[in-house]
Amino acid sequence: MSDDEEYGSAVDEYLSRAYDGDRRRAVLTTGGWNAGLAAELAGLGWHGLAVPEQHGGLGAPLPALGPVFMALGRHLVVGPTLENTLLPAVLHEHWESAPALAAAVETGVPVALVDPGVTDDWAADIGSVTLREQRLSGTVEAVRFAGQASLLVVVAATDDGEVVCLVDPAAAGVRVEDVDSSDPATAFARVTLGDVRASVTTPADSGELVAGIRSWARLLIACELSGLAGHAVDRTVTHIGQREQFGRPIGSFQAIKHIAADMYAQATSLRNLCTAALSDAVEASAAELEVLAWTAKAHAADVAVRVCEDAVQLHGGMGFTTETDVSAYYLRTLALRSWYGDATELRRRIGAAVLNRV
């Protein structure tokens, strides 16, 4: 077992013991944010896996986070695991000027990513942020965990491209308003910036940093979707082996077998694709990393939703109730399917990239 796999195995083992079905269902009723769970995960050091050692992290490469997010998906962990794990790692050079990055790793207090680039097709609806003379203005309609965050990491447009700005949510001109969410594992808010001074701004040529954040967000979300799909398969196989009709388990009927076999094949192919993408990402250029991330996320967006839909179907009427795990997993896959691009958007990007090389 590689070091990366050991990280994922350790997370999976802990969650199997400390985050069982009863606790998960209880946490899922808290509106997508549970301070106790966030502090617990931070105390285990999970948010610091990819943070350089000089900042108190383990210094693991970013691909090592992939198996961890597969485990987080399998157990449907609530909270800002993506933001608190990825952002402190890629923005480690700004730790001294933004202590909230360290706090996210050490205490679990969220860092929120205010990024209008989470979608292409709905860009006009999601909003935008511009930076002029170190002043930020604009609104982003959906930001994960902004209502609980101690730091806003804002992607803003300038005349020279996109930059990353760090903003205190308590600063003058910042307004954060909670919005409804259908995602059981995430709290959302609307963020409005009215002529807000950015405390830290990356250089004007930091487009590669922005692209890197988005690429790794897509890859890690794909891994989480893989974990969600894998759990849906496991739960369904257990259910159809126990549920009886006409005096025999429903899993013995050929039609059910075919659906279950297809679910397993799709979930396995997704896991293998994510593993291969993480392996290739180690030496990939920025442009290559983008294509890897688009490909993995596009496939994951389709497969995870399809697998969870089949899981709901094979659970029958009970699959539609909130008391069953599969309904929560399905809602989570629907939310992650479109975050940082659904299959249609990302395949359009892949096609454009391929045509530009011809």
C-alpha positions as CSV (number, residue, x, y, z in Angstrom):
1,M,0.0,0.0,0.0
2,S,1.4,3.4,-1.0
3,D,1.6,6.4,1.4
4,D,-1.3,8.0,-0.4
5,E,-3.5,4.9,0.1
6,E,-2.4,4.7,3.7
7,Y,-3.8,8.2,4.3
8,G,-7.1,7.2,2.8
9,S,-7.2,3.9,4.7
10,A,-6.5,5.6,8.0
11,V,-9.3,8.2,7.5
12,D,-11.7,5.4,6.4
13,E,-10.8,3.3,9.5
14,Y,-11.4,6.2,11.9
15,L,-14.6,7.3,10.3
16,S,-15.9,3.7,10.4
17,R,-15.4,3.8,14.2
18,A,-16.3,7.3,15.1
19,Y,-18.7,8.4,12.5
20,D,-21.2,5.6,12.2
21,G,-24.6,5.8,10.5
22,D,-26.4,7.1,13.6
23,R,-23.9,9.9,14.1
24,R,-23.9,10.8,10.4
25,R,-27.7,11.1,10.3
26,A,-27.7,13.3,13.4
27,V,-25.0,15.6,11.9
28,L,-26.9,15.8,8.6
29,T,-29.7,17.6,10.5
30,T,-27.5,20.5,11.5
31,G,-27.7,22.4,8.2
32,G,-24.4,21.4,6.7
33,W,-22.2,22.8,9.5
34,N,-21.2,21.1,12.7
35,A,-18.6,22.9,14.7
36,G,-17.8,19.9,17.0
37,L,-17.1,17.6,14.0
38,A,-15.0,20.3,12.3
39,A,-12.9,20.7,15.4
40,E,-12.6,17.0,15.7
41,L,-11.3,16.5,12.2
42,A,-8.9,19.4,12.6
43,G,-7.6,17.9,15.8
44,L,-6.7,14.7,13.9
45,G,-4.5,16.7,11.6
46,W,-6.4,15.9,8.4
47,H,-6.5,19.5,7.2
48,G,-2.7,19.7,7.3
49,L,-1.9,16.7,5.2
50,A,-0.7,18.8,2.2
51,V,0.5,21.8,4.2
52,P,4.3,22.2,4.1
53,E,6.2,20.9,7.2
54,Q,7.5,24.4,8.1
55,H,3.9,25.4,8.8
56,G,3.2,22.3,10.9
57,G,1.7,20.1,8.2
58,L,2.7,16.7,6.9
59,G,4.0,18.0,3.6
60,A,2.3,15.4,1.5
61,P,1.8,16.1,-2.2
62,L,-1.7,17.2,-3.2
63,P,-2.4,13.9,-5.0
64,A,-2.3,12.3,-1.6
65,L,-5.5,14.0,-0.7
66,G,-7.4,11.9,-3.3
67,P,-7.8,8.7,-1.3
68,V,-8.7,10.9,1.7
69,F,-11.6,12.5,-0.2
70,M,-12.7,9.1,-1.4
71,A,-13.1,8.1,2.3
72,L,-14.8,11.4,3.1
73,G,-17.3,10.7,0.4
74,R,-17.9,7.1,1.5
75,H,-18.9,8.4,4.9
76,L,-20.6,11.5,3.8
77,V,-18.7,13.8,6.1
78,V,-20.3,17.2,6.7
79,G,-18.2,20.4,6.7
80,P,-15.6,22.5,4.8
81,T,-13.1,19.6,4.2
82,L,-12.3,20.8,0.7
83,E,-11.7,24.4,1.6
84,N,-9.9,23.8,4.8
85,T,-7.6,21.1,3.3
86,L,-6.9,22.6,-0.1
87,L,-6.7,26.4,0.4
88,P,-4.2,26.4,3.3
89,A,-1.9,24.1,1.3
90,V,-1.9,26.2,-1.9
91,L,-1.8,29.6,-0.1
92,H,0.8,28.6,2.5
93,E,3.0,31.6,1.5
94,H,0.5,33.9,3.0
95,W,0.2,32.2,6.4
96,E,2.0,35.0,8.2
97,S,-0.3,37.7,6.8
98,A,-3.5,35.6,7.1
99,P,-3.4,33.7,10.4
100,A,-7.0,32.4,9.6
101,L,-5.4,29.9,7.2
102,A,-3.5,28.3,10.1
103,A,-6.7,28.4,12.2
104,A,-8.5,26.5,9.5
105,V,-6.0,23.7,9.8
106,E,-5.7,23.7,13.6
107,T,-9.2,24.4,14.7
108,G,-11.5,23.6,11.8
109,V,-13.0,27.1,11.5
110,P,-13.9,27.4,7.8
111,V,-12.1,29.2,5.1
112,A,-14.6,30.1,2.4
113,L,-13.7,30.2,-1.3
114,V,-15.6,33.0,-3.0
115,D,-15.2,31.9,-6.6
116,P,-17.5,32.9,-9.5
117,G,-15.8,30.2,-11.6
118,V,-17.7,27.3,-10.1
119,T,-19.9,27.3,-13.2
120,D,-19.8,28.3,-16.9
121,D,-23.4,28.0,-18.0
122,W,-24.8,29.8,-14.9
123,A,-22.1,32.4,-14.6
124,A,-24.5,35.3,-15.0
125,D,-26.6,33.9,-12.2
126,I,-23.7,33.1,-9.8
127,G,-22.3,36.7,-10.0
128,S,-18.9,38.2,-10.2
129,V,-16.2,40.1,-8.3
130,T,-13.8,42.8,-9.6
131,L,-10.7,44.3,-8.1
132,R,-9.9,47.9,-8.8
133,E,-7.2,49.8,-6.9
134,Q,-7.1,47.2,-4.2
135,R,-10.9,47.5,-3.8
136,L,-13.3,44.6,-4.3
137,S,-16.8,44.9,-5.5
138,G,-19.4,42.4,-6.5
139,T,-21.7,39.6,-5.4
140,V,-21.4,35.8,-5.5
141,E,-24.7,34.1,-4.9
142,A,-23.6,30.7,-3.6
143,V,-20.5,30.3,-1.4
144,R,-19.9,27.3,0.7
145,F,-19.5,27.9,4.5
146,A,-19.2,31.7,4.1
147,G,-21.6,32.2,7.0
148,Q,-19.2,30.4,9.4
149,A,-15.9,31.5,7.8
150,S,-13.1,33.4,9.5
151,L,-11.5,34.2,6.1
152,L,-12.8,34.7,2.6
153,V,-10.5,33.6,-0.3
154,V,-11.9,35.7,-3.2
155,V,-11.2,35.1,-6.8
156,A,-11.5,38.5,-8.5
157,A,-11.3,39.8,-12.1
158,T,-8.8,42.5,-13.1
159,D,-7.8,44.0,-16.4
160,D,-4.9,41.6,-16.5
161,G,-6.7,38.4,-15.5
162,E,-7.9,36.8,-12.2
163,V,-6.2,37.2,-8.8
164,V,-6.8,35.7,-5.4
165,C,-7.6,38.1,-2.5
166,L,-7.8,37.4,1.2
167,V,-10.6,39.2,3.0
168,D,-11.8,39.4,6.6
169,P,-15.5,38.6,6.6
170,A,-15.9,41.2,9.4
171,A,-14.4,44.0,7.3
172,A,-16.4,47.0,6.4
173,G,-18.4,46.5,3.2
174,V,-18.7,42.7,3.5
175,R,-22.2,41.3,3.7
176,V,-22.8,37.6,4.2
177,E,-26.4,36.2,4.0
178,D,-27.3,32.6,4.5
179,V,-29.2,31.0,1.7
180,D,-31.2,27.7,1.5
181,S,-29.3,24.6,0.5
182,S,-30.5,21.2,-0.8
183,D,-27.0,19.8,0.0
184,P,-27.2,18.0,3.4
185,A,-23.5,18.4,3.9
186,T,-22.9,22.0,3.1
187,A,-24.1,25.4,4.3
188,F,-24.3,28.1,1.7
189,A,-24.4,31.9,1.8
190,R,-24.5,34.9,-0.5
191,V,-21.4,37.1,-0.3
192,T,-21.6,40.8,-1.3
193,L,-18.5,43.0,-1.4
194,G,-19.0,46.7,-1.5
195,D,-15.8,48.6,-2.1
196,V,-13.9,46.3,0.3
197,R,-10.2,46.6,0.7
198,A,-8.3,43.4,0.1
199,S,-5.8,42.7,2.9
200,V,-3.7,40.4,0.7
201,T,-3.6,40.1,-3.0
202,T,-1.7,37.7,-5.2
203,P,0.3,39.1,-8.1
204,A,-1.5,40.1,-11.3
205,D,-0.1,37.1,-13.2
206,S,-1.5,34.6,-10.7
207,G,-3.8,33.0,-13.2
208,E,-2.0,29.7,-12.8
209,L,-2.8,29.8,-9.1
210,V,-6.5,30.3,-9.8
211,A,-6.4,27.5,-12.4
212,G,-4.6,25.3,-9.9
213,I,-7.2,25.9,-7.2
214,R,-10.0,25.1,-9.6
215,S,-8.3,22.0,-11.0
216,W,-7.6,20.5,-7.6
217,A,-11.1,21.3,-6.4
218,R,-12.5,19.4,-9.4
219,L,-10.1,16.4,-8.8
220,L,-10.9,16.2,-5.1
221,I,-14.7,16.6,-5.7
222,A,-14.4,13.7,-8.3
223,C,-12.7,11.6,-5.6
224,E,-15.5,12.5,-3.2
225,L,-18.1,11.5,-5.7
226,S,-16.3,8.2,-6.2
227,G,-16.5,7.5,-2.5
228,L,-20.2,8.4,-2.5
229,A,-20.9,6.0,-5.4
230,G,-18.9,3.3,-3.8
231,H,-20.9,3.5,-0.6
232,A,-24.2,3.5,-2.5
233,V,-23.2,0.3,-4.2
234,D,-22.2,-1.3,-0.8
235,R,-25.5,-0.3,0.8
236,T,-27.5,-1.5,-2.1
237,V,-25.8,-4.9,-2.3
238,T,-26.5,-5.4,1.4
239,H,-30.1,-4.3,1.0
240,I,-31.0,-6.5,-1.9
241,G,-29.4,-9.5,-0.1
242,Q,-31.7,-8.9,2.9
243,R,-34.9,-7.6,1.4
244,E,-37.2,-10.5,0.5
245,Q,-40.1,-10.8,-2.0
246,F,-42.0,-13.9,-2.9
247,G,-40.0,-15.8,-0.3
248,R,-36.5,-15.0,-1.7
249,P,-34.0,-12.1,-1.5
250,I,-34.7,-9.6,-4.3
251,G,-31.0,-9.7,-5.2
252,S,-31.6,-13.2,-6.6
253,F,-33.8,-11.8,-9.4
254,Q,-32.0,-11.4,-12.7
255,A,-33.2,-7.8,-13.3
256,I,-31.9,-6.7,-9.9
257,K,-28.6,-8.5,-10.5
258,H,-28.1,-6.7,-13.8
259,I,-28.7,-3.3,-12.2
260,A,-26.4,-4.1,-9.2
261,A,-23.7,-5.4,-11.5
262,D,-23.8,-2.2,-13.6
263,M,-23.7,-0.1,-10.5
264,Y,-20.5,-1.9,-9.4
265,A,-18.9,-1.7,-12.8
266,Q,-19.5,2.1,-13.0
267,A,-18.4,2.8,-9.5
268,T,-15.2,0.8,-10.0
269,S,-14.4,2.5,-13.3
270,L,-14.8,5.9,-11.6
271,R,-12.5,4.9,-8.8
272,N,-9.9,3.7,-11.3
273,L,-10.2,6.8,-13.3
274,C,-9.7,9.0,-10.2
275,T,-6.7,7.0,-9.2
276,A,-5.1,7.3,-12.6
277,A,-5.8,11.0,-12.7
278,L,-4.1,11.5,-9.4
279,S,-1.1,9.5,-10.5
280,D,-0.8,11.6,-13.7
281,A,-1.2,14.8,-11.8
282,V,2.1,14.3,-10.0
283,E,4.1,15.4,-13.0
284,A,1.4,17.2,-15.1
285,S,1.8,20.8,-16.3
286,A,-0.8,23.3,-15.4
287,A,-2.6,22.8,-18.8
288,E,-2.4,19.0,-18.5
289,L,-3.7,19.2,-14.9
290,E,-6.8,21.2,-16.1
291,V,-7.6,18.5,-18.7
292,L,-7.2,15.7,-16.1
293,A,-9.4,17.5,-13.7
294,W,-12.1,18.2,-16.3
295,T,-12.1,14.6,-17.4
296,A,-12.3,13.1,-13.9
297,K,-15.0,15.6,-12.7
298,A,-17.1,15.1,-15.9
299,H,-17.1,11.4,-15.6
300,A,-17.7,11.5,-11.8
301,A,-20.6,13.9,-12.2
302,D,-22.4,11.4,-14.5
303,V,-21.5,8.2,-12.8
304,A,-22.1,9.1,-9.2
305,V,-25.6,10.4,-9.9
306,R,-26.5,7.4,-12.0
307,V,-25.3,5.0,-9.4
308,C,-27.1,6.8,-6.6
309,E,-30.3,6.9,-8.7
310,D,-30.1,3.1,-9.1
311,A,-29.5,2.7,-5.4
312,V,-32.7,4.7,-4.7
313,Q,-34.6,2.6,-7.1
314,L,-33.4,-0.7,-5.7
315,H,-34.3,0.4,-2.2
316,G,-37.9,0.8,-3.4
317,G,-40.2,3.4,-1.7
318,M,-38.0,3.6,1.4
319,G,-35.2,4.9,-0.9
320,F,-37.0,8.2,-1.2
321,T,-37.3,8.8,2.5
322,T,-34.9,10.9,4.5
323,E,-34.5,8.1,7.1
324,T,-32.4,6.1,4.6
325,D,-28.7,6.8,3.8
326,V,-29.2,6.5,0.1
327,S,-31.4,9.5,-0.1
328,A,-28.8,11.7,1.6
329,Y,-26.0,10.3,-0.6
330,Y,-28.2,11.1,-3.7
331,L,-28.7,14.7,-2.6
332,R,-25.0,15.1,-2.0
333,T,-24.1,13.8,-5.5
334,L,-26.7,16.1,-7.1
335,A,-25.0,19.1,-5.3
336,L,-21.5,18.1,-6.2
337,R,-22.4,17.2,-9.8
338,S,-22.6,20.8,-10.9
339,W,-20.1,22.4,-8.5
340,Y,-17.1,23.4,-10.6
341,G,-18.8,22.2,-13.7
342,D,-21.2,19.4,-14.7
343,A,-20.5,16.9,-17.4
344,T,-21.8,19.1,-20.2
345,E,-19.7,22.2,-19.3
346,L,-16.5,20.2,-18.7
347,R,-16.8,18.1,-21.9
348,R,-17.2,21.4,-23.8
349,R,-13.9,22.6,-22.2
350,I,-12.2,19.3,-23.1
351,G,-13.4,19.6,-26.7
352,A,-12.1,23.1,-27.0
353,A,-8.8,22.2,-25.5
354,V,-8.4,19.3,-28.0
355,L,-9.4,21.4,-31.0
356,N,-6.9,24.1,-30.0
357,R,-4.1,21.6,-30.2
358,V,-5.0,20.5,-33.7
